[in-house]
Amino acid sequence: MKIKRFKTSLYVVFALILIFFIISFALWAFSFPGIRKTFIFYSNSGSIEYIESRYIKKNRQKPLINCYIEELLLGPLNELSAPLFPRGTKLDSCFLRDSVLYVELSEELLNALPASSYDYEKSFVLFKKNIFRSFSNVKSIKIYINGSEGLLESFQHTENIGKKS
């Protein structure tokens, strides 16, 4: 009699643990924060690189790399870091073809600040370093501003920054 009661109690405890596990897994699956990615920003003085970690939620309408670039353009969360590009810069379009990432940034990139007070080359180097570090399938990046690649001819030598050969 005691053995039968013990077996029944054991089954009940096992069933409760199983139910608890299923409920916990379901709650975790529905509230999953996203995919963890890292972002690199320069300090406000420009001499130190700060690394931030963020979760990017999956979006069925956009590829992960588009979501990543949009998040990168928002700038740092840390007040000691400076944004890569002037505030208001947006991603107009982005697609990956044959390991080449084509990125078109908005015109606000050039209109926000006078070129003499902003180090665009340093920003593009760090932009590309972020992409290469987070997406190993990207071998090359072509950046366009308002549909024109000619504005960035001097930045094409930085194509393989952060990429391991």
Secondary structure, DSSP 8 states (H G I E B T S, - for coil): -HHHHHHHHHHHHHHHHHHHHHHHHHHHHHT---EEEEEEEEBTTSSSEEEEEEEE---SSS-HHHHHHHHHHH--SSTTB--SS-TT--EEEEEEETTEEEEEE-THHHHSS-GGGS-HHHHHHHHHHHHHHH-TT--EEEEEETTBSGGGGGGGGGTTTT---
